[in-house]
């Protein structure tokens, strides 16, 4: 009888963990970078690769960093949201063209509009690794001290923008 109890207990523990895991939202994966300094980077600008952009240039500003790519279907979904946000001039949006050919990224912005103050190119994905990017799109809200305060995995929708990102932007800008 005892020989059946241990496997049953192990099975029940695994079943409980599986049940809990299935109830989680995959877009709300906690990032170990939240409330930690954003990884510093210097990358070539997408439209002028002879010029560099450094995240250190953003100290003192609240800003969004959006990882995107021309080949990304979800990026096309969130693009109109960022276009509307850029027109409102509430918070600067900087783009990182992730693991993409420069020409394709430039064409995508030319054809669909460019919501970014500036875009850089992360062709080999090394900066993405530092930020914990495992797929695009991913968006980070970074405060005036260069600390990541929010991470959105997947497309930013109008609802996410209104309910989560913009209230946090207002709070961080007021500090």
N, CA, C and O of each residue as an XYZ file, in Angstrom:
700
protein
N       0.811     -1.195      0.000
C       0.000      0.000      0.000
C       0.859      1.266      0.000
O       0.565      2.206     -0.738
N       1.921      1.304      0.822
C       2.805      2.473      0.895
C       3.493      2.729     -0.441
O       3.826      3.865     -0.778
N       3.696      1.670     -1.181
C       4.412      1.834     -2.447
C       3.571      2.623     -3.458
O       4.131      3.160     -4.414
N       2.256      2.710     -3.282
C       1.383      3.467     -4.167
C       1.149      4.893     -3.677
O       0.758      5.757     -4.462
N       1.375      5.142     -2.428
C       1.107      6.469     -1.870
C       2.121      7.504     -2.357
O       1.727      8.604     -2.746
N       3.393      7.186     -2.346
C       4.412      8.140     -2.782
C       4.211      8.558     -4.238
O       4.223      9.760     -4.500
N       4.027      7.658     -5.198
C       3.765      8.094     -6.577
C       2.491      8.935     -6.680
O       2.433      9.880     -7.467
N       1.476      8.596     -5.892
C       0.232      9.368     -5.914
C       0.463     10.791     -5.412
O      -0.049     11.746     -5.996
N       1.226     10.936     -4.340
C       1.526     12.265     -3.788
C       2.335     13.080     -4.799
O       2.045     14.257     -5.012
N       3.330     12.479     -5.412
C       4.131     13.171     -6.427
C       3.242     13.606     -7.586
O       3.349     14.737     -8.059
N       2.372     12.723     -8.041
C       1.443     13.052     -9.116
C       0.555     14.237     -8.739
O       0.360     15.142     -9.550
N       0.025     14.244     -7.541
C      -0.860     15.331     -7.099
C      -0.122     16.663     -7.034
O      -0.674     17.695     -7.416
N       1.117     16.651     -6.555
C       1.913     17.890     -6.495
C       2.138     18.421     -7.910
O       1.971     19.615     -8.156
N       2.509     17.556     -8.827
C       2.717     17.972    -10.225
C       1.415     18.476    -10.847
O       1.425     19.453    -11.595
N       0.315     17.826    -10.546
C      -0.979     18.255    -11.077
C      -1.340     19.657    -10.572
O      -1.862     20.472    -11.333
N      -1.068     19.937     -9.310
C      -1.352     21.264     -8.755
C      -0.511     22.323     -9.457
O      -1.029     23.376     -9.828
N       0.788     22.057     -9.646
C       1.649     23.019    -10.349
C       1.187     23.232    -11.790
O       1.199     24.363    -12.275
N       0.788     22.182    -12.469
C       0.283     22.303    -13.835
C      -0.986     23.145    -13.857
O      -1.131     24.019    -14.712
N      -1.900     22.894    -12.935
C      -3.140     23.659    -12.864
C      -2.863     25.146    -12.643
O      -3.469     25.995    -13.298
N      -1.960     25.459    -11.733
C      -1.604     26.860    -11.462
C      -0.960     27.486    -12.695
O      -1.287     28.616    -13.059
N      -0.057     26.770    -13.332
C       0.637     27.281    -14.515
C      -0.292     27.565    -15.676
O      -0.095     28.541    -16.401
N      -1.290     26.739    -15.863
C      -2.235     26.947    -16.961
C      -3.102     28.176    -16.747
O      -3.649     28.727    -17.702
N      -3.228     28.603    -15.515
C      -4.034     29.778    -15.216
C      -3.299     31.094    -15.354
O      -3.915     32.154    -15.237
N      -1.996     31.058    -15.599
C      -1.211     32.283    -15.705
C      -1.319     32.893    -17.093
O      -1.515     32.179    -18.076
N      -1.194     34.205    -17.173
C      -1.201     34.915    -18.438
C       0.226     34.952    -18.984
O       1.113     35.490    -18.321
N       0.477     34.394    -20.180
C       1.842     34.358    -20.705
C       2.399     35.739    -21.041
O       3.613     35.894    -21.182
N       1.529     36.751    -21.171
C       1.998     38.111    -21.452
C       2.394     38.848    -20.185
O       2.863     39.984    -20.255
N       2.214     38.226    -19.031
C       2.581     38.854    -17.774
C       3.704     38.079    -17.103
O       3.657     37.799    -15.905
N       4.698     37.741    -17.884
C       5.864     37.054    -17.352
C       6.666     38.069    -16.553
O       7.088     39.083    -17.109
N       6.886     37.829    -15.282
C       7.640     38.803    -14.498
C       9.084     38.890    -15.003
O       9.736     37.874    -15.245
N       9.551     40.089    -15.151
C      10.913     40.292    -15.620
C      11.817     40.572    -14.431
O      11.467     41.363    -13.555
N      12.968     39.933    -14.394
C      13.906     40.233    -13.309
C      14.504     41.633    -13.435
O      15.183     42.100    -12.520
N      14.257     42.307    -14.566
C      14.813     43.646    -14.775
C      13.921     44.769    -14.234
O      14.359     45.916    -14.138
N      12.664     44.441    -13.880
C      11.775     45.480    -13.362
C      12.389     46.051    -12.081
O      12.815     45.317    -11.190
N      12.418     47.386    -12.021
C      12.980     48.143    -10.899
C      14.501     47.985    -10.783
O      15.078     48.192     -9.715
N      15.127     47.622    -11.882
C      16.589     47.551    -11.945
C      17.065     48.449    -13.090
O      16.302     48.724    -14.017
N      18.312     48.905    -13.033
C      18.816     49.743    -14.128
C      18.731     49.037    -15.473
O      19.074     47.862    -15.605
N      18.269     49.779    -16.457
C      18.201     49.236    -17.813
C      19.619     48.975    -18.316
O      20.516     49.788    -18.091
N      19.824     47.858    -18.989
C      21.157     47.596    -19.547
C      21.562     48.706    -20.525
O      20.784     49.107    -21.390
N      22.770     49.180    -20.367
C      23.279     50.231    -21.251
C      23.586     49.630    -22.616
O      23.994     48.474    -22.726
N      23.383     50.429    -23.643
C      23.729     49.987    -24.992
C      24.133     51.173    -25.843
O      23.743     52.310    -25.578
N      24.909     50.895    -26.854
C      25.224     51.838    -27.912
C      25.080     51.069    -29.212
O      25.781     50.085    -29.447
N      24.160     51.530    -30.060
C      23.864     50.829    -31.304
C      23.845     51.809    -32.471
O      23.631     53.006    -32.277
N      24.068     51.302    -33.682
C      23.995     52.177    -34.856
C      22.550     52.570    -35.151
O      21.625     51.769    -35.014
N      22.387     53.817    -35.556
C      21.054     54.283    -35.921
C      20.593     53.560    -37.185
O      21.388     53.281    -38.083
N      19.314     53.267    -37.236
C      18.761     52.526    -38.368
C      18.898     53.298    -39.673
O      19.268     52.723    -40.696
N      18.605     54.585    -39.646
C      18.611     55.373    -40.879
C      19.986     55.927    -41.235
O      20.215     56.337    -42.373
N      20.896     55.942    -40.276
C      22.253     56.426    -40.529
C      23.227     55.608    -39.683
O      23.608     56.028    -38.591
N      23.633     54.432    -40.190
C      24.469     53.534    -39.398
C      25.836     54.096    -39.013
O      26.522     53.525    -38.165
N      26.232     55.196    -39.622
C      27.499     55.807    -39.244
C      27.375     56.560    -37.913
O      28.380     56.911    -37.295
N      26.136     56.804    -37.482
C      25.891     57.491    -36.212
C      25.396     56.485    -35.188
O      24.668     55.549    -35.520
N      25.795     56.686    -33.946
C      25.437     55.796    -32.848
C      24.407     56.465    -31.938
O      24.324     57.690    -31.862
N      23.635     55.640    -31.259
C      22.738     56.115    -30.221
C      23.024     55.307    -28.975
O      23.177     54.087    -29.034
N      23.096     55.992    -27.846
C      23.365     55.326    -26.574
C      22.192     55.545    -25.633
O      21.614     56.630    -25.579
N      21.853     54.508    -24.901
C      20.779     54.635    -23.910
C      21.135     55.668    -22.851
O      20.246     56.216    -22.200
N      22.407     55.938    -22.672
C      22.840     56.939    -21.692
C      22.355     58.338    -22.075
O      22.243     59.212    -21.215
N      22.068     58.555    -23.361
C      21.547     59.847    -23.822
C      20.181     60.154    -23.232
O      19.746     61.305    -23.252
N      19.501     59.149    -22.709
C      18.124     59.311    -22.244
C      18.017     59.597    -20.749
O      16.912     59.779    -20.237
N      19.125     59.640    -20.054
C      19.081     59.946    -18.609
C      18.337     61.264    -18.409
O      18.549     62.235    -19.136
N      17.471     61.272    -17.415
C      16.697     62.473    -17.124
C      15.346     62.513    -17.830
O      14.579     63.455    -17.633
N      15.040     61.506    -18.651
C      13.766     61.456    -19.370
C      13.052     60.136    -19.090
O      13.685     59.102    -18.878
N      11.738     60.192    -19.094
C      10.926     58.983    -19.097
C      10.728     58.636    -20.567
O      10.383     59.505    -21.368
N      10.945     57.364    -20.930
C      10.846     56.996    -22.345
C      10.449     55.542    -22.521
O      10.587     54.723    -21.613
N       9.951     55.243    -23.714
C       9.601     53.879    -24.089
C      10.654     53.344    -25.043
O      11.109     54.050    -25.943
N      11.032     52.100    -24.839
C      11.952     51.397    -25.734
C      11.183     50.211    -26.297
O      10.794     49.304    -25.561
N      10.968     50.225    -27.615
C      10.159     49.201    -28.262
C      11.012     48.367    -29.207
O      11.595     48.882    -30.161
N      11.074     47.066    -28.923
C      11.739     46.116    -29.820
C      10.722     45.669    -30.859
O       9.636     45.207    -30.508
N      11.068     45.802    -32.144
C      10.175     45.476    -33.237
C      10.987     44.907    -34.399
O      12.217     44.924    -34.367
N      10.308     44.409    -35.413
C      10.966     43.936    -36.631
C       9.968     43.969    -37.783
O       8.759     43.861    -37.577
N      10.482     44.117    -38.981
C       9.616     44.179    -40.166
C       8.914     42.848    -40.411
O       7.842     42.820    -41.016
N       9.488     41.770    -39.961
C       8.922     40.430    -40.177
C       7.919     40.027    -39.103
O       7.379     38.922    -39.154
N       7.660     40.891    -38.141
C       6.840     40.571    -36.966
C       5.373     40.948    -37.202
O       5.052     42.122    -37.387
N       4.490     39.951    -37.194
C       3.064     40.204    -37.405
C       2.454     41.010    -36.257
O       1.661     41.919    -36.499
N       2.811     40.692    -35.020
C       2.255     41.416    -33.868
C       2.718     42.880    -33.851
O       2.016     43.752    -33.339
N       3.894     43.139    -34.408
C       4.385     44.523    -34.480
C       3.477     45.362    -35.378
O       3.273     46.551    -35.132
N       2.940     44.738    -36.410
C       2.007     45.442    -37.300
C       0.713     45.786    -36.560
O       0.078     46.798    -36.855
N       0.326     44.953    -35.608
C      -0.873     45.195    -34.807
C      -0.686     46.391    -33.886
O      -1.588     47.217    -33.750
N       0.484     46.489    -33.249
C       0.693     47.580    -32.291
C       1.136     48.886    -32.958
O       1.103     49.942    -32.328
N       1.544     48.821    -34.211
C       2.090     50.007    -34.882
C       1.119     51.198    -34.898
O       1.547     52.319    -34.622
N      -0.150     51.003    -35.203
C      -1.078     52.158    -35.157
C      -1.209     52.764    -33.755
O      -1.416     53.970    -33.622
N      -1.092     51.950    -32.729
C      -1.152     52.455    -31.351
C       0.026     53.393    -31.099
O      -0.137     54.462    -30.511
N       1.212     52.985    -31.546
C       2.396     53.834    -31.372
C       2.333     55.077    -32.264
O       2.800     56.144    -31.866
N       1.765     54.951    -33.461
C       1.620     56.127    -34.333
C       0.739     57.180    -33.647
O       1.064     58.367    -33.654
N      -0.373     56.737    -33.058
C      -1.273     57.673    -32.358
C      -0.589     58.261    -31.124
O      -0.722     59.454    -30.852
N       0.137     57.434    -30.383
C       0.848     57.918    -29.197
C       1.911     58.947    -29.582
O       2.075     59.953    -28.892
N       2.618     58.707    -30.656
C       3.663     59.644    -31.101
C       3.056     61.005    -31.446
O       3.656     62.041    -31.160
N       1.875     61.007    -32.057
C       1.216     62.275    -32.406
C       0.816     63.064    -31.157
O       0.754     64.293    -31.193
N       0.546     62.361    -30.054
C       0.148     63.027    -28.811
C       1.343     63.624    -28.078
O       1.173     64.503    -27.233
N       2.533     63.166    -28.386
C       3.769     63.710    -27.811
C       3.773     63.637    -26.280
O       4.199     64.577    -25.610
N       3.295     62.513    -25.734
C       3.242     62.329    -24.281
C       4.571     61.795    -23.753
O       5.071     62.245    -22.722
N       5.127     60.836    -24.472
C       6.366     60.185    -24.054
C       7.142     59.809    -25.316
O       6.555     59.311    -26.276
N       8.460     60.043    -25.323
C       9.223     59.661    -26.518
C       9.330     58.143    -26.646
O       9.516     57.428    -25.662
N       9.206     57.678    -27.880
C       9.309     56.256    -28.176
C      10.561     56.044    -29.025
O      10.728     56.660    -30.078
N      11.427     55.168    -28.550
C      12.629     54.801    -29.297
C      12.490     53.357    -29.730
O      12.058     52.507    -28.951
N      12.854     53.080    -30.965
C      12.682     51.749    -31.515
C      13.996     51.008    -31.662
O      15.044     51.604    -31.908
N      13.918     49.695    -31.504
C      15.056     48.812    -31.760
C      14.598     47.804    -32.807
O      13.775     46.933    -32.526
N      15.139     47.929    -34.013
C      14.846     46.977    -35.080
C      15.653     45.721    -34.769
O      16.880     45.720    -34.858
N      14.950     44.659    -34.405
C      15.552     43.477    -33.805
C      15.744     42.347    -34.817
O      14.786     41.873    -35.429
N      17.004     41.926    -34.980
C      17.342     40.792    -35.849
C      16.685     40.925    -37.217
O      16.032     40.001    -37.703
N      16.867     42.068    -37.813
C      16.207     42.408    -39.064
C      17.230     42.991    -40.031
O      18.237     43.555    -39.604
N      16.982     42.862    -41.307
C      17.830     43.527    -42.292
C      17.513     45.014    -42.265
O      16.349     45.414    -42.233
N      18.549     45.818    -42.280
C      18.398     47.275    -42.201
C      17.429     47.793    -43.271
O      16.566     48.622    -42.984
N      17.578     47.304    -44.496
C      16.728     47.776    -45.600
C      15.263     47.456    -45.336
O      14.383     48.263    -45.632
N      15.002     46.269    -44.775
C      13.620     45.881    -44.490
C      13.016     46.755    -43.394
O      11.858     47.162    -43.493
N      13.791     47.043    -42.355
C      13.311     47.918    -41.290
C      13.030     49.322    -41.787
O      12.016     49.926    -41.437
N      13.935     49.837    -42.607
C      13.734     51.177    -43.158
C      12.491     51.227    -44.041
O      11.710     52.174    -43.959
N      12.303     50.213    -44.886
C      11.141     50.164    -45.776
C       9.848     50.056    -44.970
O       8.845     50.680    -45.316
N       9.870     49.268    -43.902
C       8.680     49.078    -43.080
C       8.244     50.407    -42.453
O       7.057     50.730    -42.437
N       9.210     51.173    -41.937
C       8.890     52.473    -41.343
C       8.469     53.485    -42.410
O       7.580     54.305    -42.180
N       9.104     53.422    -43.562
C       8.755     54.335    -44.645
C       7.315     54.074    -45.108
O       6.560     55.015    -45.354
N       6.945     52.808    -45.225
C       5.616     52.456    -45.738
C       4.506     52.603    -44.692
O       3.390     53.003    -45.024
N       4.809     52.281    -43.436
C       3.777     52.279    -42.405
C       3.769     53.487    -41.496
O       2.886     53.622    -40.649
N       4.748     54.372    -41.663
C       4.874     55.518    -40.773
C       5.887     55.222    -39.682
O       6.114     54.067    -39.320
N       6.487     56.275    -39.170
C       7.556     56.118    -38.190
C       7.189     56.826    -36.888
O       7.286     58.050    -36.800
N       6.762     56.056    -35.863
C       6.375     56.666    -34.598
C       7.557     56.961    -33.677
O       7.389     57.562    -32.617
N       8.755     56.534    -34.086
C       9.911     56.595    -33.200
C      10.663     57.909    -33.341
O      10.825     58.440    -34.440
N      11.118     58.420    -32.204
C      12.001     59.582    -32.217
C      13.266     59.188    -32.982
O      13.838     59.977    -33.735
N      13.678     57.943    -32.761
C      14.875     57.407    -33.398
C      14.811     55.889    -33.298
O      14.314     55.347    -32.310
N      15.311     55.210    -34.312
C      15.413     53.752    -34.261
C      16.861     53.351    -34.415
O      17.636     53.983    -35.133
N      17.208     52.278    -33.718
C      18.539     51.694    -33.831
C      18.392     50.273    -34.346
O      17.294     49.716    -34.377
N      19.501     49.704    -34.745
C      19.496     48.366    -35.304
C      20.257     47.405    -34.390
O      21.423     47.634    -34.066
N      19.589     46.336    -33.983
C      20.207     45.276    -33.179
C      20.171     43.999    -34.022
O      19.406     43.074    -33.747
N      21.013     43.974    -35.052
C      20.977     42.894    -36.034
C      21.364     41.542    -35.453
O      20.814     40.518    -35.858
N      22.289     41.520    -34.524
C      22.710     40.239    -33.963
C      21.950     39.872    -32.694
O      22.108     38.763    -32.184
N      21.131     40.780    -32.176
C      20.288     40.494    -31.021
C      20.978     40.540    -29.673
O      20.387     40.136    -28.671
N      22.204     41.018    -29.616
C      22.927     41.029    -28.337
C      22.292     41.957    -27.306
O      22.200     41.609    -26.129
N      21.860     43.122    -27.741
C      21.203     44.034    -26.805
C      19.882     43.431    -26.344
O      19.503     43.562    -25.180
N      19.198     42.782    -27.247
C      17.963     42.096    -26.884
C      18.190     41.049    -25.800
O      17.360     40.885    -24.905
N      19.301     40.350    -25.878
C      19.633     39.361    -24.848
C      19.801     40.052    -23.504
O      19.322     39.555    -22.484
N      20.480     41.198    -23.498
C      20.678     41.943    -22.250
C      19.346     42.369    -21.631
O      19.210     42.417    -20.408
N      18.363     42.678    -22.488
C      17.047     43.105    -22.014
C      16.107     41.932    -21.744
O      15.000     42.129    -21.244
N      16.529     40.739    -22.065
C      15.682     39.575    -21.837
C      14.607     39.392    -22.884
O      13.580     38.764    -22.624
N      14.837     39.940    -24.069
C      13.867     39.806    -25.150
C      13.893     38.371    -25.656
O      14.949     37.837    -25.994
N      12.713     37.755    -25.703
C      12.657     36.426    -26.293
C      11.733     36.393    -27.492
O      11.545     35.341    -28.104
N      11.167     37.513    -27.828
C      10.339     37.641    -29.021
C       9.889     39.071    -29.161
O       9.823     39.805    -28.176
N       9.582     39.471    -30.367
C       9.092     40.826    -30.589
C       7.599     40.764    -30.862
O       7.106     39.765    -31.386
N       6.885     41.802    -30.521
C       7.354     43.029    -29.901
C       7.460     42.911    -28.379
O       6.745     42.143    -27.737
N       8.362     43.688    -27.845
C       8.471     43.880    -26.402
C       8.755     45.354    -26.176
O       9.514     45.974    -26.921
N       8.140     45.905    -25.145
C       8.253     47.335    -24.872
C       8.605     47.544    -23.405
O       8.064     46.889    -22.514
N       9.526     48.474    -23.181
C      10.006     48.783    -21.835
C       9.739     50.255    -21.550
O       9.974     51.118    -22.396
N       9.248     50.524    -20.354
C       9.108     51.898    -19.867
C      10.261     52.143    -18.918
O      10.422     51.440    -17.921
N      11.065     53.150    -19.239
C      12.281     53.440    -18.484
C      12.155     54.832    -17.881
O      11.767     55.781    -18.562
N      12.488     54.946    -16.590
C      12.306     56.221    -15.891
C      13.512     57.151    -16.072
O      14.462     56.831    -16.787
N      13.447     58.304    -15.410
C      14.467     59.345    -15.546
C      15.850     58.904    -15.068
O      16.865     59.424    -15.532
N      15.891     57.956    -14.151
C      17.177     57.463    -13.639
C      17.702     56.275    -14.452
O      18.758     55.726    -14.138
N      16.968     55.881    -15.492
C      17.398     54.759    -16.313
C      17.001     53.410    -15.749
O      17.654     52.404    -16.028
N      15.931     53.377    -14.953
C      15.453     52.141    -14.340
C      14.215     51.656    -15.096
O      13.318     52.443    -15.399
N      14.171     50.369    -15.395
C      13.013     49.779    -16.072
C      11.869     49.694    -15.068
O      12.013     49.086    -14.007
N      10.737     50.301    -15.401
C       9.582     50.303    -14.505
C       8.433     49.434    -15.008
O       7.530     49.096    -14.242
N       8.459     49.072    -16.288
C       7.386     48.246    -16.841
C       7.905     47.544    -18.085
O       8.708     48.096    -18.837
N       7.432     46.314    -18.290
C       7.773     45.557    -19.491
C       6.495     44.968    -20.053
O       5.748     44.294    -19.342
N       6.244     45.219    -21.322
C       5.096     44.641    -22.010
C       5.606     43.597    -22.998
O       6.336     43.916    -23.937
N       5.215     42.357    -22.773
C       5.541     41.287    -23.702
C       4.375     41.173    -24.673
O       3.224     41.042    -24.256
N       4.667     41.220    -25.944
C       3.615     41.180    -26.954
C       3.192     42.591    -27.326
O       3.742     43.579    -26.840
N       2.209     42.652    -28.191
C       1.765     43.936    -28.740
C       1.151     44.834    -27.672
O       0.402     44.378    -26.808
N       1.484     46.109    -27.750
C       0.840     47.122    -26.916
C      -0.488     47.456    -27.591
O      -0.525     47.905    -28.736
N      -1.564     47.228    -26.864
C      -2.895     47.570    -27.361
C      -3.310     48.925    -26.797
O      -2.666     49.460    -25.895
N      -4.380     49.464    -27.333
C      -4.892     50.736    -26.807
C      -5.282     50.575    -25.336
O      -5.068     51.484    -24.535
N      -5.851     49.427    -24.983
C      -6.263     49.183    -23.597
C      -5.050     49.136    -22.669
O      -5.067     49.754    -21.604
N      -4.005     48.418    -23.054
C      -2.789     48.341    -22.240
C      -2.163     49.719    -22.102
O      -1.701     50.101    -21.027
N      -2.155     50.460    -23.204
C      -1.593     51.807    -23.180
C      -2.356     52.685    -22.191
O      -1.742     53.364    -21.368
N      -3.688     52.679    -22.263
C      -4.508     53.543    -21.419
C      -4.530     53.106    -19.959
O      -4.515     53.944    -19.058
N      -4.564     51.800    -19.724
C      -4.735     51.307    -18.353
C      -3.434     51.109    -17.596
O      -3.415     51.222    -16.370
N      -2.348     50.816    -18.296
C      -1.099     50.503    -17.605
C       0.018     51.496    -17.905
O       0.609     52.066    -16.987
N       0.304     51.702    -19.173
C       1.500     52.469    -19.539
C       1.339     53.965    -19.262
O       2.175     54.554    -18.577
N       0.287     54.581    -19.780
C       0.155     56.040    -19.623
C       0.004     56.492    -18.172
O       0.584     57.514    -17.806
N      -0.751     55.779    -17.326
C      -0.775     56.199    -15.916
C       0.611     56.130    -15.260
O       0.969     56.990    -14.456
N       1.376     55.108    -15.612
C       2.724     54.980    -15.057
C       3.644     56.066    -15.617
O       4.493     56.589    -14.894
N       3.484     56.408    -16.895
C       4.268     57.499    -17.485
C       3.993     58.792    -16.736
O       4.925     59.511    -16.377
N       2.720     59.093    -16.496
C       2.346     60.330    -15.790
C       2.950     60.356    -14.391
O       3.462     61.384    -13.948
N       2.891     59.237    -13.707
C       3.458     59.152    -12.360
C       4.970     59.370    -12.387
O       5.510     60.088    -11.546
N       5.640     58.762    -13.336
C       7.104     58.877    -13.405
C       7.552     60.263    -13.858
O       8.584     60.762    -13.409
N       6.778     60.887    -14.747
C       7.128     62.234    -15.201
C       6.936     63.259    -14.103
O       7.618     64.283    -14.088
N       6.014     62.999    -13.180
C       5.735     63.939    -12.086
C       6.827     63.915    -11.018
O       6.948     64.856    -10.233
N       7.618     62.851    -10.986
C       8.675     62.742     -9.958
C       9.827     63.661    -10.260
O      10.799     63.701     -9.505
